[in-house]
Amino acid sequence: MIISKWIEEFKRLRLRFYMYRRDKKLAKGLPPIPADEMKKFRNTWTFARISNFDMIYPRIYNKIYGYYPYAFITDYHLQLILEKTNRVGDCQALSNKALFDVYFYKMPFPRNYVRAISGVYYDTNMGVLSEEEALNTSLNIDEGTFIIKPSIISGCGREVRKINIKDIDHATLREIYKIYDGEFVVQECLRQCVEIERLNPTSINSCRITSIYIDGKFGCSTVIKIGKTGAIVDNWKDSYLVGVDAQGNLCEFGFDINLNRVFQTDNGIPFKGVSIPCYDKMIEFVETAHKQYLPQCGIVGWDVVIDSNYEIKVIEMNLVQPGVVGEQLASGLFFEDFVDVINKRLS
């Protein structure tokens, strides 16, 4: 038992050091947090055992917005929280993108034309397909385009491809299938509403709504991921992360992956003055869906878009690794109301 605890502690320390090395360049040249403010941080986040090297993101937050002890600390500390709020078994079992529309059939997901699960192909209604039938189905989609992406062990837009049917044949698509090792989904290409599409027409500029539901208390924060010129995915590397206020208005500036402030899209549209249509409807949906379908998951990252018919579409939910730190920098603080319950759970 003692040895297993040592191993677990070693894994935690290794993760903490890895995240420090990954992020330390972001705070280069910024002053350290003064001792009196460090004391307030420690008194606020009593579970965290905060050290000076944990303060990279609070230092950045301090530079942009001013000191605030409720600023969240690091991705490492988020992992500690998720261990208590997002049960690993539940989250992993529910995270297969090829089965979102099966597990949560009342949610408005994009249509899945073909899905591969453990090497077996299925159609929209989970009827089994041969590989040849799966290829034919993909290459005869009426819209002429589709998205193919991994259904498990994915993130940050890795291996997401937009396929134009006229540019591909059976042999080429068969080779693309092989890349995903029997775990992928062929999905419809969504059309977003014109107000959001104009920000970057080549990508779906989705909203990442991070919702928190712990001990019957709900809260959320929203950023919009606006693709750079030519991008087809809206991960942070290929996008700008822009905060959204409670009324659905974009903040004056957003951030690129290096945390440089950006004030407009690549095609010259200022963020300030842009509003997200149907924003109230979007937030209402996320709150209802979190409470009804995922009450066992304390923190969920929802990728949501308003389509061309001004209806909500859920691209996916992030249950295992929802983000907090970047969202906090873009949209402001939203963990304050949950400090006491988090400290209690992790103490």
N, C-alpha and C positions, 0 to 999 in steps of 0.2 A: 504493500500500500504506500509506504514512504517513497519507494523508488518511482512508482507511477506518478506521485505528486511532484517529484523532482523533474521527471520528464515533461509533465504538463507545464511546469513553471519555466523550464528551459525553452519550450516552444513559444510561450508567451513573450519571453525576453527576446528571442530571435525575431519574432514578428514586430515587436516594438522597435528594435534596432533597425530592421529592414525599412520600416515606414519612416523612421527618422532620417536615414540615409537617402531615401527616395525624395523626401520633401525639404530637406534642410536648405537647398539652394534657393527655395522660394522666399526665404526670409533673410537672404544675404544682405548685409548692410543695415538691417533694421535694429533698433535698440532693444535690449532685453526688457522683460517686464520687471519693473521695480519691485523691491522686496515687499513693500506694503501691499501692492496689488497682487503679488504671488500669494500672500497670506489670504487675501479675499478669495482668490481662485480655489485654494485648498479648502477654505471653509465652505465654499459653495458646492464644490464637487468632492464631497467627503469620501466617496468610494474610490477615488481615482489614484491616490498615491502619486500626485503630480510632481514631476521633476522639471528643472529648468529646460531640459532639451525637449520636453513635451509641448513647449509653448510656441511652436512655429506658427500655427494658424491664429492663435490669439494675438501674436505680434503683428501679423498681417491685418487682422481685423482692427487692431488698435490704430494702425497707421491710417486706415481708410475711414473708420467710423468713430474712433475714440474708444477709450477703455470701457469695458463692461464685463463683470465677472461671470455672467451667464453665457458668454461666448463658448461654444463647444470646443473641445480640446483637440483630439487627434482621431484618426481612423482606428488606431489601436484601441482607444477607449470605447469607440463605437462597437468594436468586436466584443468587448466585455459585456456591453449592454445587450447586444443581440443574443448572446448566449443565454441570457435570462428572459428575454422578451420574445424571441423568435425561435421556437423549438426546432432544432436542426432537422429531426426526422420529418416533421410536418412540412417544413419549408422546402426541403429537397424533394419530397414526394410530389409536391404541388407545383414544382418549378419547370416541368417539361412543357416547353412552348407548343409542342405538337398536340398537347392534350388540354390546353387552356379552355378551348371551346367545348370540350367534353366534360371536364370537371365543373366548369362555371358556365353552363350552357345558356344562362339568361343574360350573361354579359355581352356587350356588343363588340366582339372581336372581329378582325378582318377574316374573310373566308379562307379556309385552308383547302386547297384543291387536292394536294397530295401530302402525305406525311410518312416519314420513315421512323419506325419505333423498334429498337433492337433489331434492325436489319430487315424488318417486314414492312411492306408498303401498304398504305391504306388510303381510301378516298375520303371525300368530305364527310360521309356518314359512317366512317370506320369500317367500310367493306374492304376486305383484303384484295390487293392488286398484285399481279405479277410485275416484274420490273418493266417489261415492255408496255404493259397497260399504264403504269405510272408515267413512263416517258411520253406515251401518246396523250395522256390526260394533260400533262404539263404543256405540251406543244400545241394543244388545241384550245387553249383558254381564249375565250371570245375577246377579251380586252387586248390581247396581243402582247402583254407584258406580265411579268410576275416577279415576286421577291422570293429568293431562296436563302435560307439562313439556318444555322445550327439550332437544334431544339434543346440541347443540354450543354452544360459546361461552356457557356457563351457569355459574352459581355463586351461592352465598349464597341459594339458594332462589328466585331471580328467575323470575317467570312460572310458578311451580308452582301448579296449580289442582286442587282436589278437586271433581269434578263429580258431582252427584246426578242420575241419568238422568231421574227424574220431573220435575225442574225445568228441563229443557232440551229444545229441539226441533232439527230438522235445520238450520234457518236460523241459529239462534244458534250451534250447534256449528260450522257452516261458517265463521262469522265468527271464532270462537275459533281454528280451524285456521289462518286467515290470519295471526294474530299471530306465528306461529312460522316463517313464511317457508320452509315446506317442510322443516323440520328439527325433528321432535318425536317423542315416544313417548307412546302411550296405554297405561297400565300398571295392573295390579291394585292395589287398596288393601290394604295389609298390615294384619293384626291382630297386635299385639304381645302378649307374655305379660302376665298380669294384674299381676304385680309391678311392671312398668315402665309399663304403661298408666295405672295409678292416679296416677302422678306428674304427668301431664297427658294426659287422655283424647283431646283434639282433635288432637294431633300424634303422629307417630312419634318417640319419644324414642330416637334411635339413638346407638350408640357410635361415636365417631370414634377408630379405632385407627391411629396413625401408626407404620408399620413402617419400619425401616431395614435394608437388606441390602447391605453394601458389603464387597468382598473376602472373601466367604464368611462374614461375621460378621453375626448377626441381633440386632436389638433392637427394642423397641416401647414405646409409651406409650398410655394410653387416657383419654379423657374421655367423658362422656355429655352429650348436648345435650338439655336438658329444656325443652320449650316453655312459653311463658308462656300465660296464660289466653286461650283462643280461637285460639291459633296453630295452623296446619295444617302449617307447615314448621318444621324444627329448625335453621335457620341461627342464627348467633350473635346477630344483631339481635333475633330473636324468641324467643330461648332463653336459658337460663343454661348456662354451661359449667362442669361439675363434674368434678373429678378422680376417678380410680378407682385404687385401689391394686392390688398384685400379686395379691391374693386376690379381687378383684372388688367390694370394698367402696367405697362413695362416700366422698369426703373430707368433712370437717365443713362446708366452705363452698365455694361456686363463685363465678363472676363473671358480671356482665352485660356488655353491649357496651362500657360506659364503665369497666370494671374495678372497679366497686363490688362489695364482697363481699356475697354472698347466702347465707343459711343454710338456707333452706327453699323448697319449691315455692310457687307462687301459691295453691295450695289447702291450704297449711299443713303439708305433710309435711316434717319435717327430713331433710336429706340424710344426716346421720350416722345410721348404723344400717341404711341401705338397701344391699342386696347385689344384684348382677346375676346372675340364674340362668345356669347353663351357661357361666360366664366362662372357665374353663379350656379348654373346647371351642372357644370363640370365638377365643382366642389361638392355640391349636393350628392351627385352620383358617387364620388369617391368615398364620402362619409358613409353613405348607406351601404355600399358594397363592402367596405372594410368591416363594418359592424356585422353584416349578415353573413359574409362568406369567409372572412379571415380573422375572426376574433382571437384566434390563438397566436396570431402574428402581431407583435406590438408595433413594429415599424415596417411600412410597405412603401416601396417606390413605384408609383404608377406612371407609365408613359401613355399619355392621353392626347388625342387630337380631335379637333372639330372638323368634320369632313365637309365636302362640297355641298351637302344638303343640310349643313348646320346641325348634324347629329354627332353624338359622342362616339368615338371609336377608341377602344383600349388596345394599344399595340402589344403591351405586355405588362406584367407585374414583376417587380424585383423583390423577392422575399429573403433571399440568402444574403445579398450584399446591397441593401439600399444605401444610397449616399446621404450624407448629412453635411460634411464640412464645406464642400463647394457650394451647396445649396444655401448654407448659412451665409457665406461670403456674398452671394449674389442677392439673396432675398431678405437677409436679416435674421434675427434670432427667433427660434420657435421652440426651443427646448425648455425655456424658463419655467413654464407651468408644470413641467414634469420632473424638475430637479429633485423634489422631495421623494417622490415615488421611486425614482431611479436609484437614489442614494439608499433608500430603504431596501430595495431588492438586491443591491450589490454589496451591502455592508456585511 
